[in-house]
Amino acid sequence: MTAEGFLEGRRLQLARGVLLQCIMGGYPPARFYGSDDGDLALVADPAQIHRLPWSDEPRAMAICDADELSGESSSLSTRGQLKAVIARYAAHGLAPVVATELEFFVFAPNTDPTQPSRPPVGLDGRREDGQSAFSVSSNNGLRPFFSEVYKCMAALGLPRDTFMHEMGVSQFEINLLHGDPLLLADQTFLFKHLLKEVALKHGLSVVCMAKPLAHTPGSSMHIHQSIVEIGSGKNVFTDSNGEPTAMFRHFIGGQQAGLADFTALFAPNVNSYQRLCHPYASPNNACWSHDNRAAGLRIPASSPVARRVENRLPGADANPYLAIAASLAAGLHGIEQELEPSAAIQGEFAVPDNLALPCTLHAALERLKRSQLARELFGSEFIEGYIASKTMELTSFFDEITPWERRVLAAQA
């Protein structure tokens, strides 16, 4: 909308069904968002109105809440769902603290989706060959792009912690500083949008698919989680002697109880499971461990005051609001029900059947469909609408025949 209209306080409205629009652009039947498909009000968060530093002409973005016209938050809004989870913690005198780690690929533009993406040509005139993981000079060929990314982050108030080249070809990772979950979800969303826009200015393509290249590690969005007391700021996962508390155990127990039901929320696309089927560093399990990257729930090595639980299941393609909401909701469920986790695992291990997670989108949606816990925590309208939208996407995928099928199966008798 125009700056004048925004500053006048003109209300911006949006059809309810847009919140269930699938990635191909279509919509599930109207019964999933109200048969009238009435309007929602988009209410800008005053703390999340940003001048876009990469834009040549003056432009701004306002992150909004989607509210019913009667004033309450829409149950279809993932940002609203996260705010509701935070409020449930506050009712216990608690405040969750999170940090996200986002991985992504930087590619040359690819106008032919039947062909694999390729690394861009760098300033040295060469394409990266995959030998730059964790190198201090690995992004030299992309330095103009990353320099503008850093400047734009500073202009948007996005504080960054560490930044590195990851294991994949032209794959990178940024760690955002820990803080309020809603703020971190907003920052993660803004950062992904920033990456895409700045890449276009530099003739590049940033891809946040979970698994854009075969035979190459996928991209995750790990979520680090701790809980503090409101007022004191004390980490409730650690007692006065520096030892883990019962609340720490119960939080892990809740994560284990919810991860399988919520897999479709952490891994929302067909491609998400391409990442998870290669288990090293992308674990498709609800086991927990002290500093073992093969576990879905990892307790990083840290001081007692920084004790936290890392959920390693979400991919870079996950909605940050929904992934953080689902992970924190599962942990709070464990605290409220005083759930005990399984024994911690270390070293190489076999995943017990009860801690294995769905390994396809179809299986994950079927598990979500049967989940009473998901309906209790997020409401039936949201869960049924989400399943309807994702089922449309899965059906669209199955409407196509892949190159592998034509190459391998066509000649079979």
N, C-alpha and C positions, 0 to 999 in steps of 0.2 A: 504494500500500500504506500501511498505518498507519505513523506515525512510530515506534511501539514496535517493529514488525516490522523496519523498516529499521535502527534502532539496535541491534537484537539481531543484525544480520548475516544475517538470513534471506535465502536465495538466491532471487532472482526469475528465473523461467524463462519462455521465450517460444518458441512453435513457429517452426521455421526458416522456414517458408513466409511468415510475416508480413513478412519483409524483402523479399519480392517482391510484396507486395500492390499491386495497381494502384490508380489514383486513384479508380476507381468502387467499389472495395471487394472486387473479385474476385481470384482467384489463377490463375496459369498451372498447367498440369498438374504433379503432384507430382514427376515425374522431374526437374524443374528445381531442386528443393531437397531431394532425397532422398526416395525413395518412402515411407519411414516417417514423414516430417514430424516428426522428433524435435525435442527441445528444445534451445535455446541458453540460456546463462546471461547475464543482464544484470548487468554488473559496473560499479558506479558509479565514476566518476572522482572521487577525493576533492577535486580542485581545482574541480570543476564541480557542486557541490551548492549550490543557491541558494534562499533564502527568497524567495517571490514577492511583491514589494512592492505589487502592484496588488490582491492578494486581500484581501477583508474578513476572512475567517477564515484562521488560520495554515495556510499550505500551502507546500510546497517542491518543487523539481524537481531531479532528479539526472540529468545526462547520463551515459549508460552505454556501455560497449563491449559488443558482442555477441560472446561467445566460445563456442566449442564446449565441451561438457561435459568434454572431455579437456584443456582449458586454452588451446589456441591460438585465435587470432582467427578468426572466421568469414569466409570469403572473400566472403560475401554482404553484409558490413557495409561501408558506404561510409566510416565513420569508421576502421574497420580498414584499408581500402585506403589511406587518406591516411597513416596511421601507417606502413604498409609503405613507401610512397614516401619519407617522411622518413628512414626507416631506411636506405634505399638511398643517399640522399645522405650520411648519416653514415658509411657504409662508405668513402666517398671523402674523409672529413675535411671535409665541407661541410654547411652548414645553410641551407636556403632561408628567405627572409623574404618575407612577403606582406602586402598590405593589400587590403581590398575596398571598393568603392564600391557602395552599394545604392540603387536608385531605387524609388519606390513611389508609389501614388496614394491620396489620402484622399477617400472618397466619402460621400454620404448613403446610408443603408441602401436596398437595392434588392431587393424581394421578387419581382420579375418579371424573370427572366433573359432574356425576349424583348425587354426594353427596355434602352437604354443606361444606364449608370451616370451619375449627375449629381454635381457638386460639392455639398458641404454648404452649408447656410445659415450664414453666419458671424455674429459678434457684431454686425456692422453691418446684419444683416437681408438681405444680398444673397448671391447665389452668384457665385463667381469666374467671370470670362468669358475667362480665358486671357491676360490682359495683365500678369501678375505675375511672369514669369520673371526670376529673379535679383534681385528687389526685396527691399530690407531690411525692408519692412513687409508683405510678401506673406502672412505667416501670422498677421496680427493677428486675423483672424476665427476662427482655430483655436488661439489662444494657450493657453487652458486645457488643450487636448489636448496640445500640445507641451510645456507646462510639466510635466505629469505624465510624459510620455515622458522628459524630461531627468532628472527626479528618480528614476524607475525605473532608468534607465541607470546613474546614480551608485550606487544601492543594489545593483545587480547587478555593479558593478565593470566596466562597459563604457565605456572611455574613448573619447570621440568627438573627431574632428579638426574637420572643417568640416561645416556643415549649410546647405542652401540650397533655395530653390524652383527646380525644374527647368523645362524648356520646356513641358511639358504642362499641361493644365488641372488644378489642384490636385495637381500632381506634385512630389515632393520627393526630395532625395538626401542621404544621410549618408555620410561617409568615416570608416571606422574606422582607428585608428592601426596602423601596420605592426608586425609581430611574427612569432612562431612560427606556422606554417601551421595546426597543429591548434587552437591558441588562437583564431586568427582565424576558423576555420570554426565553432568553438563559439560565438564572440561573434556571428557573423552569424546563426547559427541562433537564438540567444537573442533577438537584436534583432528578428528577424521575428516571433517568438512574442510578444514584448513589445508590438510595434506592434498586433497583432491584438487582444490582450487589453485594452490601454488604450483602443483605439478603441471597443470594445464598451461600456466604462463611460461613454463620452462620446456614445453614440448615433451613432457613425460606423462606417464600414467601410474598413479598409485593404486594398488589393488589390496583390498582388505578381505578377499576371499579366505576361507579357512585353509584351502589347499589348491593354490593356483597352478602349481607345477608338479608333475609326476617325479618320483624318485628324489624328492626334495622335502625338507621339513615344512610343515604347515605353519600357520600363523595363529597365535593364541591371544586371549585377553585374560590373563590370570588376574584374579581378584584376591588381594590381601585384606584380611578382616580381623579387627580386634574390637573390643567393647570397653567403654569407660563409664564410670559413674558420672552422672550429671552433677556438676558442682565441684567435686574434688578432682575430676579428670583422671582418677586412678584406673589403671588397666585391671579389669575384674578377672582376667585370665591368670593373674599372678597374685599369690598371697603375700603376707608380710615377710615371709621367709624366702621369697623368690621362687616358690614352688608352684606348679600348676594347680588351679582350683577346681572344685567340682563343676563350676559354671563353664570352665574351659572344656571339660570332658563332655558335658551335656551339649554344648554348642557343636562339638564334633559329632556327637551322637545324632543330633538333629540334621546335620549336613548329610550324614550317611543315610538317614531315613528318607531324605527328600531328593537326593541326587538322581536316582533312577526315575522317579516320577517327573522330575523337572528337566530331564535331559533335552527335551524338545525346546525348552526355553533357553538353554545354554548353547545348543547346537541346532539352529533353526532352519538350516538349509540342507538339501541333498548333499552338497559338497562338504558340509561340516563333517560328515562321517568318513570322508576320504582322509581327513586329518587324523581322526580317532582310530582308524583301522591300523595305523602304524604306531604301536603303543609307546615307543621310547619318547619321553618328554611330552607326549600327548596322551596321557593315560585315560582309558575308558573304563574306570573303576571307581568305587567309593571306598577304597582302602585308605588308611591314613598312616603317616610315617613321619619320623623326625628326619628332615632334610634328605628325602629320597624322591627324586623326580619321577620315578615310575608310579608313584601313588597319586590318586586323584586329589587327595587332601594332604598337603605337605606342610609341616611345621618348620619354617626356615630357621636356620641357626641364628640366634639373636640373644640379646640380653633379656633378663626376665621382664623388664619394663616394656619391652617391645614384642612380647610374646603374641603371636598371631597365627591365623589359619589361612593358608593359601589354597584357594579353589582353582585347580588347574584345568578344569573341564571346559570353560567357555572358550570359543574361538573368536578371532578378530571380527568375524561376521555377526556376532551376537549384538543385540540391542543392549547398550550399557545400562539403561534404566531397568530393563526387565531382568537382565542377568544378575545385577547387584541386588535387586529386590528379591528374586527367587533364592539367592544364596543366603541373604540375611534372614529371610522369612524361615527358611529351613533351620538355621541356627537358633533362632528364637523359639521355634517349635520344640527343639531339643531342650532348651533351658526351661521352658514352661512345663514340659512333660517329664523333666529330669531323666532324659534318655541316656543310657550308657553306650559308649562306642565299643566297637570290636577291639581286640588287642592290636597295638601298633605293629606294623610289619617293617622289616629292614632287609637290605640286600635284595637278591633275586627272590621272587615269590610267585606263587600261582594264585590267581584271583579266585576266591571262593564264589560259588554260584550266587549266593545272596548279596554279594557286593559287585557283581558284574552289571554293566549298564547297557541300555539298548544300543545296537550297533548300526541301525539304519533309521532314517527319518520315519519310515512307516512304523517300525517297532516303537520308536519314541512317542509318536502320536497316539498309538494304541495304548501305551502305558499311561500317558497323560489323560486319555479319555476315561480310563478306569480309576483315576486317582481321586479319592475323596479328599485327601489332604490338599491337593491343588485347589479344589473348589472351596474348601474352608478358608484358605489363605488368600485367594485372589477373586473368588466369586464365580458363580457358574456362567454369568454372561461373558466375562472376559475369557475364561477357559474354552467355552464352546465356540466363541467367535474366533479365537486364535486357532483352534483346531480346524475350523471351517476354512479359514484363509490358507493355512499351511497345507491342507488337503488339496486345495485347488492347485497350489504350486507343485505338489508331488504328482498330481494327475497330469499336469502340463509336462513335467519331466518324462513321465512314462509314455507320453504321446510322441516322443522322438526316439529314433534309433541311433545309437552312438556309433562312431567310427570303429570302436573295438568290436561291436557286434557284426558289423558288415565285414570287417577284416578277418575275423576268426571264425564266425559261424556260417557265413554265406556258402562256403565251399563244403560244409559238412553234409553227409548223406542223410 
